[in-house]
Amino acid sequence: MTRNSTSVLLALLLAAPAHLHAQEALPRGEPLSLQQALRTAEANNPQYRRALTEIGTAEADVRRARGAFLPELNFGMGTSGGFNRKLTGQTQFGEVIRRDTVLEYSGSSSRQNLSLSGFRLFDGGERRSNLQAARAGEQAVTARVEGEEVRVRAEVTRRYWESVRADRVIRLEEALLASARDRLEVTQALVRVGVRGPLDVLGAEVAVAEQEQALERARGDARKAQLDLRQAMGVIEGGWLRLTDDPPAMFDPAALDTEALVAAALARHPRIQRVDLSVLQADARVRSARAARMPRLSMGATVARTQGYTGYGGLVGVNPLDQQVGLDFSLQLPLFTGYRTSYQIQSARATRDAAAEDARAERLTLEREVRSAVVDLDNAFRTARLAERTLELNRQRLELAQEQYRVGALTLNDLTDAVERAARAERDALRTRFDFATALATLNERAGGPVRP
């Protein structure tokens, strides 16, 4: 083999690993940042939008509880008319006799009334307790909506980073495929000059075929990752998205104060606020049930106008002349209700006790989740650091392999092995880098807000 042909082969072979670092591709698709994805999810995610609908119901419940302090005001009006024709009468002893003449009579009436009812002067605090329960329920619904927002934002963030990772895996696999094809060309050239044999060519062709399969799998995974992202955003329709954001910078989780994170999460997380408010609501329901044993004092008032008419004039009369005004008070003292009041009190107590246990369980769950998320973030950080070190070692090994190949101290198979190990290290470093971003999004979700050292 001549010096010129050897130089050409070396240039082709040593240029192959350079594809591993040339992963940037031309922009394609509609650009989408993480903040845009989050705003889209807030406007379209069905779970979040469904949670928002509960706010209107809770507000209506508060208005209903307030309305119980006000009396009911009703206005009514009506007319009536009739015709009587009598052929019989009665004697002073009650004997029915037939009249000599027929007695005919027609009459009508008109009435209008304005009534004030249901104005409770005293009810043992039932209405006040119901209002407190309704307000606590409204605040609990608001906390649930905030918790759903935290969950949706974390889910969108995780799927965004997974989609970014999948897109970059495509670029990495494309570079690896180009490198494999270059090595195939080099092997074919070596066969032509008699340095290598047909078996080496077949091995290089297998490597190209396997890398083509890896590239197709990466493309399929990227398409599915974007579908998952679109589902989280609530908009499945659309073309390919060009994700523009880079993952957040890594930091050592050892700088985080786990106890402070747990305390902050237990104090501010919407999940804890929701269960605490549910306990307050249940406690107010207990007071409301107890109030059923207290006496009730109510009042009402009526203003009415009526008039009777001879003939049918009352059917169209709109201004009756007779006037009536009434005022009434009522006092009710429940002596025995068939144990219904006792049952309602006991049921309300059981609901309150269950809500208290749910709140305690939610605290335990959230504390475990926060501590577990910190552990996962720490593992992700250390794994990423080890992957970066492994990648650096493999790159140094590849450089040494290239130098040894230049002086004829290394075979093509050994150089190919070094390239493949470097490729695996590239994949691992890319995966672990995004594992850290995903773990950070999960910790933010568990802590109820952004976490930084």
DRENFI-135791 format. One record per residue: x, y, z of N, C-alpha, C in turn. Coordinates in pm, whole numbers, padded with zeros to 5 digits, always signed. Example, Ala and Ser with C-alpha at 12.3 -4.5 7.8 and 13.67 -1.06 7.14 Angstrom:
% residues 2
+01319-00569+00780+01230-00450+00780+01320-00330+00780
+01285-00225+00708+01367-00106+00714+01290+00003+00787
END
This chain:
% residues 453
+00086-00119+00000+00000+00000+00000+00090+00124+00000
+00065+00219-00086+00149+00338-00099+00124+00433+00016
+00222+00529+00033+00209+00627+00139+00084+00713+00120
+00052+00750-00008-00064+00836-00033-00194+00765+00005
-00206+00637-00036-00329+00564-00004-00345+00546+00146
-00232+00521+00217-00239+00507+00362-00284+00637+00427
-00236+00749+00379-00276+00879+00436-00424+00904+00417
-00476+00866+00299-00620+00885+00273-00703+00801+00367
-00662+00673+00387-00738+00584+00475-00736+00636+00618
-00620+00681+00664-00611+00734+00799-00699+00858+00816
-00702+00943+00717-00785+01064+00725-00933+01028+00736
-00974+00928+00656-01114+00886+00662-01147+00827+00797
-01060+00740+00847-01088+00672+00972-01086+00768+01091
-00986+00852+01098-00974+00941+01212-01075+01053+01210
-01135+01079+01095-01242+01180+01089-01373+01124+01140
-01385+00991+01143-01512+00930+01181-01557+00968+01320
-01472+00962+01424-01520+00996+01558-01563+01140+01572
-01523+01224+01482-01563+01364+01494-01713+01381+01486
-01783+01284+01425-01929+01295+01417-01993+01293+01554
-01924+01233+01651-01982+01225+01784-02001+01361+01846
-01922+01459+01804-01931+01593+01861-02009+01688+01771
-02044+01645+01651-02118+01732+01559-02265+01692+01563
-02335+01725+01672-02472+01681+01692-02574+01790+01663
-02532+01911+01634-02627+02018+01608-02690+02000+01471
-02820+02013+01468-02894+02000+01343-02964+02132+01313
-03008+02146+01191-03079+02265+01151-03212+02273+01223
-03257+02392+01265-03386+02405+01333-03499+02354+01244
-03595+02290+01307-03709+02239+01233-03832+02245+01323
-03948+02260+01262-04072+02260+01336-04102+02393+01404
-04214+02394+01474-04259+02514+01543-04183+02530+01674
-04122+02646+01700-04045+02662+01825-04137+02664+01946
-04091+02603+02054-04169+02596+02177-04073+02598+02296
-04089+02699+02381-04011+02704+02504-04089+02637+02617
-04021+02616+02728-04088+02552+02843-04198+02642+02897
-04175+02771+02905-04277+02863+02955-04399+02864+02863
-04377+02858+02733-04491+02851+02640-04569+02722+02661
-04499+02613+02682-04567+02486+02708-04650+02493+02835
-04597+02557+02939-04670+02568+03065-04794+02655+03047
-04781+02766+02974-04898+02852+02952-05004+02780+02870
-04960+02702+02772-05056+02626+02692-05129+02524+02778
-05057+02460+02869-05120+02361+02957-05221+02427+03050
-05189+02545+03103-05283+02614+03191-05412+02650+03118
-05403+02672+02988-05522+02709+02912-05597+02589+02856
-05532+02472+02845-05595+02361+02773-05594+02227+02846
-05512+02210+02950-05508+02080+03016-05645+02046+03075
-05706+01934+03038-05843+01905+03084-05854+01883+03234
-05754+01820+03297-05763+01799+03442-05759+01932+03517
-05674+02023+03471-05667+02153+03537-05794+02234+03513
-05845+02231+03392-05967+02306+03361-06087+02248+03437
-06089+02116+03454-06197+02056+03530-06191+02102+03676
-06072+02110+03731-06058+02158+03868-06108+02302+03882
-06085+02383+03778-06130+02523+03783-06282+02533+03792
-06354+02437+03731-06500+02444+03734-06555+02429+03876
-06480+02367+03965-06528+02348+04101-06530+02478+04181
-06454+02578+04135-06452+02705+04207-06589+02772+04202
-06654+02769+04088-06787+02830+04076-06888+02765+04168
-06883+02632+04179-06975+02562+04269-06949+02600+04414
-06821+02610+04452-06787+02647+04589-06832+02790+04621
-06815+02881+04526-06860+03019+04548-07011+03025+04563
-07083+02945+04483-07229+02942+04496-07271+02887+04631
-07196+02791+04685-07228+02736+04816-07210+02842+04925
-07109+02927+04911-07090+03036+05008-07206+03135+04999
-07248+03170+04879-07362+03261+04864-07489+03201+04924
-07508+03070+04905-07625+03005+04964-07621+03011+05117
-07503+02991+05174-07491+02998+05320-07515+03140+05371
-07470+03239+05298-07498+03377+05337-07647+03408+05325
-07709+03355+05223-07851+03381+05203-07938+03328+05314
-07887+03229+05391-07966+03176+05502-07988+03279+05611
-07906+03386+05615-07924+03492+05714-08035+03589+05672
-08082+03580+05551-08183+03672+05500-08318+03603+05492
-08428+03679+05512-08561+03618+05500-08600+03595+05355
-08698+03511+05337-08753+03489+05203-08863+03591+05177
-08861+03653+05063-08958+03755+05026-09035+03704+04903
-09166+03697+04917-09250+03644+04808-09365+03739+04782
-09400+03750+04657-09515+03829+04614-09610+03737+04539
-09738+03749+04572-09837+03666+04503-09963+03746+04473
-10031+03708+04370-10159+03773+04334-10246+03670+04262
-10376+03691+04272-10467+03597+04206-10608+03652+04206
-10689+03595+04124-10830+03630+04114-10911+03503+04109
-11036+03513+04145-11127+03398+04138-11269+03448+04112
-11349+03365+04056-11487+03401+04028-11574+03276+04027
-11706+03295+04049-11795+03179+04051-11940+03217+04030
-12024+03118+04003-12167+03137+03978-12243+03032+04058
-12347+03076+04132-12431+02987+04212-12576+03000+04166
-12644+02885+04156-12787+02881+04121-12853+02782+04214
-12939+02831+04302-13000+02748+04405-13149+02733+04381
-13194+02607+04385-13337+02575+04368-13399+02526+04498
-13312+02502+04598-13364+02451+04725-13323+02543+04837
-13396+02525+04952-13364+02599+05071-13387+02513+05193
-13376+02568+05311-13396+02495+05436-13489+02575+05526
-13568+02499+05599-13654+02560+05699-13573+02585+05823
-13640+02644+05928-13569+02670+06052-13534+02543+06127
-13596+02433+06086-13564+02304+06148-13468+02221+06063
-13416+02281+05957-13319+02212+05873-13380+02126+05766
-13508+02139+05742-13573+02058+05640-13551+02122+05503
-13513+02043+05408-13486+02092+05273-13618+02105+05199
-13639+02223+05142-13760+02248+05066-13722+02307+04931
-13811+02299+04839-13792+02357+04705-13841+02499+04705
-13758+02585+04651-13794+02725+04644-13897+02750+04536
-13974+02854+04560-14069+02893+04457-14000+02968+04344
-13889+03035+04383-13814+03107+04280-13668+03061+04283
-13609+03070+04171-13467+03031+04158-13379+03147+04206
-13278+03111+04291-13185+03212+04342-13053+03199+04268
-13016+03302+04199-12891+03303+04123-12797+03410+04179
-12666+03372+04188-12569+03468+04241-12435+03445+04171
-12371+03554+04133-12236+03548+04075-12147+03644+04153
-12022+03599+04176-11930+03682+04251-11785+03654+04211
-11696+03744+04252-11554+03729+04221-11473+03800+04328
-11343+03776+04324-11254+03840+04422-11116+03859+04360
-11045+03952+04417-10908+03980+04374-10820+03993+04498
-10697+03936+04491-10610+03939+04609-10465+03960+04565
-10391+04030+04648-10248+04054+04629-10182+04047+04766
-10065+03981+04774-10000+03973+04905-09848+03974+04888
-09781+04033+04986-09635+04037+04996-09598+03978+05131
-09521+03867+05129-09493+03795+05254-09343+03789+05279
-09311+03801+05405-09174+03788+05452-09170+03669+05547
-09092+03566+05511-09095+03444+05591-08953+03389+05608
-08940+03295+05699-08812+03229+05719-08705+03317+05779
-08742+03422+05850-08644+03510+05911-08616+03459+06053
-08505+03384+06065-08473+03323+06194-08398+03422+06282
-08453+03444+06400-08389+03533+06495-08285+03459+06579
-08307+03329+06600-08211+03250+06677-08220+03105+06629
-08104+03044+06601-08103+02904+06559-07987+02825+06620
-07931+02878+06730-07823+02807+06797-07690+02811+06724
-07672+02901+06628-07546+02912+06554-07538+02823+06432
-07649+02763+06390-07645+02672+06274-07604+02745+06147
-07665+02861+06123-07633+02934+05999-07488+02982+06000
-07439+03027+06113-07300+03072+06121-07205+02955+06094
-07236+02839+06151-07151+02721+06128-07155+02678+05983
-07272+02683+05921-07282+02647+05780-07204+02743+05692
-07203+02871+05727-07126+02968+05650-06976+02942+05666
-06933+02911+05787-06792+02879+05808-06752+02755+05730
-06840+02656+05728-06810+02534+05652-06801+02564+05503
-06891+02648+05453-06890+02681+05310-06763+02759+05273
-06722+02852+05358-06600+02927+05330-06478+02836+05333
-06472+02745+05431-06361+02651+05434-06361+02561+05311
-06481+02521+05268-06489+02440+05147-06442+02516+05024
-06475+02645+05016-06429+02726+04903-06277+02736+04902
-06218+02760+05019-06072+02768+05028-06007+02634+04997
-06072+02525+05038-06018+02392+05006-06019+02366+04857
-06125+02409+04789-06131+02394+04644-06021+02477+04577
-06000+02599+04627-05893+02682+04572-05757+02614+04591
-05735+02555+04708-05610+02484+04733-05598+02363+04640
-05709+02295+04616-05704+02180+04524-05667+02225+04383
-05721+02338+04339-05687+02390+04206-05539+02426+04201
-05489+02489+04307-05346+02522+04310-05260+02395+04309
-05304+02292+04381-05231+02166+04379-05233+02101+04242
-05346+02111+04174-05354+02056+04039-05263+02134+03945
-05254+02265+03965-05164+02346+03883-05019+02304+03905
-04981+02280+04030-04845+02234+04060-04818+02101+03991
-04915+02010+03998-04897+01878+03937-04885+01888+03786
-04972+01969+03724-04970+01981+03578-04839+02046+03532
-04794+02149+03602-04669+02214+03564-04551+02116+03574
-04550+02034+03679-04442+01936+03693-04450+01831+03583
-04571+01787+03551-04586+01686+03446-04543+01740+03311
-04583+01863+03280-04542+01924+03153-04390+01942+03149
-04333+01985+03261-04187+02004+03266-04114+01872+03242
-04158+01767+03309-04093+01636+03289-04105+01590+03144
-04222+01603+03088-04240+01558+02950-04167+01648+02851
-04153+01775+02885-04076+01865+02798-03930+01819+02795
-03871+01796+02912-03731+01753+02914-03714+01616+02851
-03810+01528+02867-03800+01397+02802-03805+01411+02651
-03887+01504+02602-03894+01526+02459-03765+01590+02407
-03708+01684+02485-03579+01743+02446-03472+01635+02440
-03470+01549+02542-03372+01440+02542-03389+01349+02422
-03513+01314+02390-03537+01226+02276-03492+01292+02146
-03512+01423+02134-03470+01493+02013-03317+01494+02002
-03250+01512+02114-03103+01513+02109-03047+01372+02089
-03120+01272+02133-03077+01135+02105-03079+01109+01954
-03177+01166+01885-03180+01151+01738-03053+01209+01677
-03016+01329+01720-02895+01390+01665-02771+01307+01697
-02767+01251+01818-02654+01167+01854-02650+01041+01769
-02764+00978+01750-02768+00856+01671-02736+00885+01524
-02778+01000+01475-02742+01037+01337-02592+01052+01323
-02528+01113+01424-02383+01128+01419-02315+00992+01427
-02368+00904+01512-02310+00770+01524-02328+00690+01395
-02441+00710+01327-02463+00640+01200-02365+00691+01095
-02344+00822+01091-02246+00876+00996-02107+00821+01025
-02074+00808+01154-01944+00752+01190-01933+00607+01146
-02040+00529+01165-02039+00388+01124-02024+00375+00973
-02089+00461+00898-02078+00456+00752-01937+00494+00707
-01877+00590+00775-01739+00625+00742-01645+00507+00766
-01666+00438+00878-01581+00323+00906-01602+00211+00804
-01725+00198+00754-01751+00101+00648-01674+00137+00522
-01674+00266+00485-01600+00308+00367-01450+00282+00385
-01398+00308+00504-01258+00283+00530-01226+00135+00517
-01312+00051+00574-01290-00094+00566-01293-00142+00422
-01388-00091+00344-01394-00130+00202-01267-00087+00129
-01217+00033+00163-01093+00078+00100-00975-00010+00140
-00970-00051+00267-00864-00140+00313-00871-00276+00245
-00993-00323+00218-01007-00451+00147-00951-00439+00006
-00976-00325-00057-00929-00308-00195-00776-00308-00204
-00709-00264-00098-00562-00264-00101-00505-00388-00033
-00594-00480+00008-00548-00607+00062-00512-00605+00207
-00545-00500+00281-00512-00495+00423-00617-00570+00506
-00744-00561+00467-00853-00628+00537-00922-00726+00444
-01008-00813+00507-01078-00913+00429-01228-00890+00426
-01303-00976+00355-01449-00961+00346-01519-00968+00481
-01464-01044+00576-01527-01055+00708-01531-00920+00778
-01427-00840+00760-01425-00706+00820-01533-00617+00760
-01554-00635+00627-01658-00556+00561-01795-00593+00615
-01819-00726+00630-01947-00769+00684-01968-00715+00825
-01863-00717+00906-01875-00662+01041-01910-00513+01039
-01848-00439+00949-01878-00295+00939-02020-00273+00888
-02068-00357+00795-02205-00346+00745-02307-00377+00854
-02276-00479+00938-02364-00509+01050-02372-00389+01145
-02258-00327+01171-02256-00210+01259-02342-00098+01203
-02337-00077+01071-02421+00026+01008-02568-00009+01022
-02604-00137+00996-02743-00180+01005-02796-00163+01148
-02715-00202+01246-02757-00188+01385-02775-00042+01422
-02688+00044+01372-02701+00186+01403-02822+00247+01333
-02856+00199+01214-02978+00245+01147-03101+00208+01228
-03100+00086+01285-03211+00047+01371-03218+00136+01495
-03104+00165+01554-03103+00252+01671-03157+00391+01637
-03124+00440+01519-03174+00571+01478-03326+00569+01460
-03378+00464+01399-03523+00455+01381-03594+00445+01516
-03536+00368+01608-03597+00361+01742-03596+00498+01808
-03487+00571+01793-03480+00704+01853-03584+00798+01792
-03603+00789+01662-03705+00874+01598-03845+00838+01646
-03872+00708+01658-04003+00668+01710-04024+00712+01854
-03920+00698+01937-03932+00743+02076-03954+00894+02082
-03891+00969+01993-03908+01114+01993-04051+01152+01954
-04107+01081+01857-04247+01110+01818-04341+01082+01935
-04319+00970+02003-04405+00939+02118-04385+01038+02232
-04262+01081+02252-04235+01179+02357-04308+01311+02329
-04311+01351+02203-04382+01475+02170-04534+01458+02184
-04584+01337+02156-04726+01312+02179-04758+01321+02329
-04670+01265+02412-04691+01275+02556-04688+01421+02602
-04598+01500+02545-04591+01641+02581-04718+01714+02538
-04763+01686+02417-04886+01751+02369-05007+01710+02454
-05012+01585+02495-05121+01541+02581-05120+01618+02713
-05002+01634+02772-04993+01710+02897-05035+01856+02877
-05005+01911+02759-05045+02049+02731-05193+02059+02696
-05255+01947+02659-05398+01948+02624-05426+01979+02479
-05324+01968+02391-05342+01994+02248-05265+01887+02171
-05334+01785+02127-05270+01675+02055-05236+01715+01912
-05325+01796+01850-05305+01830+01710-05182+01920+01693
-05121+01907+01576-05006+01993+01544-04891+01914+01489
-04795+01987+01430-04679+01923+01371-04566+01907+01470
-04448+01888+01415-04330+01866+01497-04293+01993+01573
-04258+01978+01699-04220+02092+01783-04069+02101+01793
-04017+02221+01777-03874+02245+01796-03857+02305+01935
-03812+02225+02028-03799+02265+02168-03672+02347+02185
-03687+02467+02236-03578+02564+02233-03500+02575+02364
-03553+02523+02474-03487+02542+02603-03386+02431+02631
-03283+02469+02706-03186+02371+02755-03222+02333+02899
-03183+02213+02942-03214+02172+03080-03145+02261+03181
-03200+02273+03301-03139+02360+03403-03000+02311+03441
-02919+02404+03484-02783+02370+03525-02786+02279+03647
-02696+02181+03648-02690+02089+03761-02622+02155+03881
-02663+02114+03999-02599+02158+04122-02596+02039+04217
-02509+02049+04314-02492+01940+04410-02604+01947+04514
-02692+01846+04519-02802+01849+04617-02754+01844+04762
-02626+01815+04784-02576+01815+04921-02591+01952+04986
-02603+02058+04903-02619+02193+04956-02762+02219+05002
-02855+02130+04971-02994+02149+05011-03014+02108+05156
-03099+02183+05225-03137+02150+05362-03267+02070+05357
-03257+01940+05371-03375+01854+05357-03480+01886+05461
-03437+01909+05584-03534+01939+05690-03609+02069+05660
-03539+02168+05608-03605+02294+05573-03702+02273+05458
-03664+02190+05361-03755+02161+05250-03882+02093+05299
-03866+01998+05390-03982+01927+05443-04073+02023+05520
-04013+02107+05603-04091+02202+05682-04165+02300+05591
-04097+02348+05487-04161+02442+05395-04275+02375+05318
-04253+02251+05276-04358+02180+05203-04480+02157+05291
-04459+02119+05416-04571+02095+05507-04645+02224+05541
-04576+02338+05527-04638+02466+05561-04709+02532+05444
-04661+02507+05320-04714+02586+05209-04775+02503+05097
-04754+02372+05097-04799+02294+04982-04951+02294+04975
-05009+02316+04857-05155+02317+04845-05222+02187+04890
-05154+02076+04879-05213+01950+04926-05237+01953+05076
-05144+02009+05152-05161+02019+05296-05268+02123+05330
-05267+02233+05260-05370+02334+05284-05509+02277+05258
-05521+02196+05154-05652+02140+05121-05703+02049+05233
-05619+01958+05282-05667+01866+05385-05691+01939+05517
-05609+02040+05549-05634+02117+05671-05767+02191+05664
-05796+02248+05550-05923+02317+05533-06040+02219+05535
-06019+02098+05488-06124+01997+05496-06155+01963+05641
-06054+01962+05727-06077+01939+05870-06159+02053+05929
-06124+02178+05894-06201+02293+05943-06345+02287+05896
-06364+02248+05772-06499+02237+05718-06578+02130+05794
-06517+02015+05818-06585+01908+05890-06617+01949+06034
-06528+02024+06097-06553+02071+06233-06671+02167+06237
-06682+02252+06136-06797+02342+06129-06926+02265+06107
-06920+02154+06033-07038+02070+06014-07083+02008+06146
-06987+01974+06232-07022+01920+06363-07098+02025+06445
-07050+02148+06447-07119+02254+06521-07258+02278+06465
-07271+02269+06333-07402+02288+06272-07498+02177+06313
-07449+02054+06320-07535+01944+06360-07577+01958+06507
-07487+02003+06592-07521+02023+06733-07627+02131+06750
-07626+02231+06663-07721+02340+06674-07864+02294+06655
-07885+02176+06596-08021+02125+06576-08091+02096+06708
-08018+02085+06819-08078+02061+06950-08124+02190+07018
-08088+02303+06960-08122+02431+07021-08260+02478+06973
-08328+02562+07054-08458+02616+07009-08438+02713+06893
-08546+02732+06819-08542+02820+06701-08653+02924+06714
-08616+03048+06697-08712+03158+06701-08714+03225+06565
-08833+03229+06507-08848+03285+06372-08963+03385+06371
-08962+03468+06272-09069+03566+06254-09103+03577+06107
-09223+03627+06084-09268+03650+05948-09367+03766+05944
-09390+03820+05829-09482+03932+05812-09552+03918+05678
-09679+03971+05677-09759+03964+05555-09834+04095+05535
-09831+04146+05416-09910+04262+05375-09995+04219+05256
-10129+04236+05268-10217+04184+05162-10327+04285+05133
-10376+04276+05011-10493+04354+04970-10591+04258+04904
-10719+04268+04947-10823+04180+04892-10951+04260+04872
-11039+04206+04790-11170+04268+04768-11260+04168+04699
-11384+04164+04745-11484+04082+04680-11572+04166+04591
-11623+04106+04485-11704+04178+04386-11831+04099+04360
-11940+04176+04335-12062+04114+04284-12050+04110+04132
-12064+03994+04077-12039+03978+03934-11893+03935+03913
-11847+03954+03793-11714+03905+03756-11608+04015+03745
-11635+04128+03807-11540+04239+03800-11408+04207+03868
-11411+04115+03967-11287+04083+04037-11186+04010+03951
-11231+03949+03842-11138+03877+03756-11038+03970+03688
-11076+04093+03672-10987+04190+03608-10949+04303+03703
-10988+04293+03827-10956+04397+03923-10808+04393+03962
-10743+04505+03957-10600+04511+03987-10572+04602+04106
-10677+04656+04168-10655+04749+04280-10754+04719+04391
-10736+04606+04460-10827+04573+04571-10821+04681+04679
-10935+04701+04746-10943+04810+04842-10918+04766+04985
-10952+04644+05019-10936+04595+05156-10789+04562+05182
-10737+04601+05296-10596+04583+05328-10581+04504+05458
-10473+04421+05461-10445+04340+05579-10294+04344+05606
-10257+04350+05731-10117+04347+05773-10106+04247+05887
-10008+04157+05876-09992+04055+05979-09845+04037+06018
-09821+04003+06142-09687+03978+06194-09695+03857+06285
-09605+03760+06264-09613+03638+06345-09474+03598+06393
-09470+03536+06507-09348+03481+06566-09371+03334+06597
-09265+03256+06583-09279+03113+06615-09155+03067+06690
-09177+02982+06788-09069+02925+06868-09081+02774+06862
-08973+02708+06822-08972+02563+06813-08862+02507+06903
-08899+02411+06986-08803+02346+07075-08806+02196+07046
-08701+02142+06980-08702+01999+06948-08687+01914+07074
-08790+01836+07108-08787+01749+07225-08745+01607+07188
-08797+01556+07079-08759+01421+07035-08776+01416+06883
-08670+01375+06814-08673+01371+06666-08644+01232+06612
-08672+01130+06693-08647+00994+06645-08499+00963+06627
-08414+01026+06708-08268+01006+06705-08203+01058+06576
-08276+01134+06499-08216+01189+06376-08105+01287+06408
-08128+01372+06510-08025+01469+06546-07900+01400+06599
-07918+01299+06681-07802+01224+06733-07724+01158+06620
-07799+01104+06524-07730+01040+06411-07651+01143+06330
-07711+01260+06306-07641+01362+06229-07516+01411+06302
-07523+01424+06433-07404+01468+06509-07296+01362+06502
-07334+01236+06523-07235+01129+06519-07172+01116+06381
-07254+01129+06276-07202+01121+06140-07105+01235+06112
-07139+01356+06158-07049+01471+06138-06919+01452+06214
-06925+01395+06335-06803+01369+06410-06715+01267+06338
-06777+01162+06287-06699+01060+06216-06632+01120+06092
-06704+01207+06022-06645+01274+05905-06528+01362+05945
-06543+01434+06058-06433+01519+06106-06311+01435+06145
-06335+01325+06216-06223+01240+06257-06154+01178+06135
-06233+01139+06036-06174+01083+05913-06092+01188+05840
-06144+01313+05838-06069+01420+05773-05938+01448+05845
-05939+01440+05978-05816+01461+06054-05714+01352+06024
-05759+01228+06013-05667+01120+05979-05615+01133+05837
-05702+01177+05747-05656+01200+05609-05549+01309+05605
-05567+01412+05687-05466+01520+05691-05335+01467+05745
-05341+01384+05849-05218+01328+05904-05149+01236+05803
-05229+01156+05732-05172+01067+05630-05110+01146+05516
-05174+01256+05478-05121+01339+05370-04988+01403+05410
-04975+01441+05535-04849+01496+05583-04738+01391+05578
-04771+01271+05624-04671+01165+05621-04630+01133+05477
-04729+01129+05388-04701+01099+05248-04614+01206+05184
-04650+01333+05209-04573+01440+05148-04431+01445+05203
-04414+01423+05332-04280+01422+05389-04195+01312+05326
-04254+01193+05311-04180+01084+05247-04146+01120+05103
-04240+01179+05031-04216+01214+04891-04105+01318+04878
-04103+01417+04967-03999+01520+04960-03862+01458+04987
-03853+01378+05092-03725+01315+05123-03682+01220+05012
-03777+01147+04956-03744+01055+04847-03699+01132+04723
-03764+01246+04695-03726+01326+04579-03586+01384+04595
-03549+01420+04719-03413+01470+04743-03312+01358+04718
-03344+01236+04763-03255+01122+04739-03242+01096+04589
-03354+01100+04517-03350+01077+04373-03267+01185+04302
-03281+01310+04346-03203+01417+04284-03054+01397+04312
-03021+01357+04434-02881+01333+04467-02824+01218+04385
-02903+01111+04371-02858+00998+04288-02840+01040+04143
-02934+01121+04093-02924+01166+03954-02800+01253+03934
-02771+01339+04032-02653+01426+04020-02525+01343+04018
-02513+01249+04112-02390+01170+04119-02376+01077+03999
-02488+01023+03953-02482+00939+03834-02440+01020+03712
-02492+01142+03702-02453+01228+03589-02305+01265+03595
-02257+01293+03717-02114+01324+03730-02028+01204+03692
-02069+01085+03735-01994+00965+03699-02001+00941+03548
-02117+00967+03489-02131+00949+03344-02041+01047+03270
-02033+01171+03319-01944+01269+03255-01798+01226+03266
-01760+01173+03384-01623+01126+03400-01596+01007+03308
-01692+00915+03301-01677+00800+03212-01664+00845+03067
-01744+00945+03029-01736+00998+02893-01599+01059+02866
-01549+01135+02961-01418+01196+02942-01309+01091+02929
-01316+00985+03012-01218+00877+03003-01227+00807+02868
-01349+00785+02819-01364+00719+02690-01314+00807+02577
-01331+00938+02590-01277+01028+02486-01124+01024+02487
-01064+01023+02606-00918+01012+02613-00872+00878+02557
-00947+00773+02589-00912+00641+02537-00920+00639+02385
-01020+00707+02331-01036+00712+02186-00920+00789+02122
-00878+00898+02186-00764+00972+02132-00637+00888+02132
-00616+00813+02240-00500+00725+02246-00508+00615+02141
-00628+00563+02120-00647+00460+02018-00614+00515+01879
-00653+00639+01856-00622+00700+01727-00471+00715+01708
-00404+00758+01815-00260+00772+01805-00191+00637+01781
-00237+00535+01851-00178+00403+01832-00206+00348+01693
-00325+00380+01641-00357+00333+01506-00267+00401+01403
-00235+00527+01430-00150+00599+01334-00013+00533+01319
+00037+00477+01430+00170+00416+01424+00162+00265+01400
+00041+00216+01373+00026+00075+01341+00025-00017+01460
+00004+00035+01581+00005-00049+01701-00134-00095+01741
-00238-00063+01662-00376-00098+01698-00450-00140+01572
-00532-00241+01586-00611-00289+01472-00736-00203+01455
-00798-00221+01339-00923-00149+01310-01033-00191+01407
-01039-00319+01442-01142-00366+01536-01127-00301+01672
-01001-00286+01716-00978-00222+01845-01020-00075+01842
-00993-00009+01730-01034+00130+01718-01187+00142+01713
-01249+00048+01642-01396+00048+01637-01456+00027+01775
-01394-00061+01853-01442-00084+01989-01431+00044+02072
-01323+00117+02055-01308+00243+02128-01414+00344+02087
-01447+00347+01957-01552+00438+01909-01687+00400+01968
-01717+00270+01972-01846+00226+02025-01857+00252+02175
-01749+00233+02248-01753+00264+02390-01775+00413+02413
-01711+00494+02332-01733+00639+02343-01878+00674+02311
-01937+00604+02213-02076+00630+02178-02169+00594+02293
-02144+00479+02358-02227+00443+02472-02212+00544+02585
-02090+00592+02604-02068+00693+02707-02143+00822+02674
-02149+00859+02546-02225+00977+02504-02373+00958+02537
-02426+00840+02508-02568+00813+02536-02595+00820+02686
-02507+00759+02765-02528+00759+02909-02519+00900+02967
-02423+00979+02921-02410+01115+02970-02533+01199+02935
-02585+01179+02813-02704+01253+02773-02825+01212+02857
-02841+01081+02877-02955+01032+02955-02950+01082+03099
-02835+01069+03164-02825+01109+03305-02838+01260+03323
-02796+01336+03222-02813+01482+03231-02960+01518+03238
-03042+01452+03160-03185+01481+03162-03255+01411+03277
-03199+01303+03328-03254+01243+03450-03248+01342+03566
-03140+01421+03572-03130+01523+03676-03240+01628+03659
-03264+01672+03536-03369+01773+03511-03506+01718+03550
-03532+01593+03519-03661+01532+03555-03674+01519+03707
-03566+01476+03773-03570+01463+03919-03590+01598+03986
-03532+01704+03929-03550+01838+03985-03695+01883+03970
-03757+01854+03856-03898+01889+03837-03986+01816+03937
-03954+01691+03966-04030+01615+04065-04012+01674+04205
-03890+01712+04240-03867+01773+04371-03941+01906+04383
-03942+01985+04277-04019+02110+04279-04167+02084+04304
-04218+01978+04241-04359+01943+04261-04384+01903+04406
-04297+01819+04461-04318+01772+04598-04302+01886+04699
-04207+01976+04674-04185+02086+04768-04287+02198+04753
-04360+02198+04642-04462+02301+04622-04409+02429+04563
-04284+02428+04514-04226+02547+04455-04084+02520+04409
-04021+02615+04340-03884+02595+04291-03786+02569+04405
-03695+02477+04381-03595+02441+04481-03457+02476+04425
-03384+02553+04501-03246+02589+04465-03161+02586+04590
-03030+02557+04577-02944+02553+04695-02925+02693+04756
END
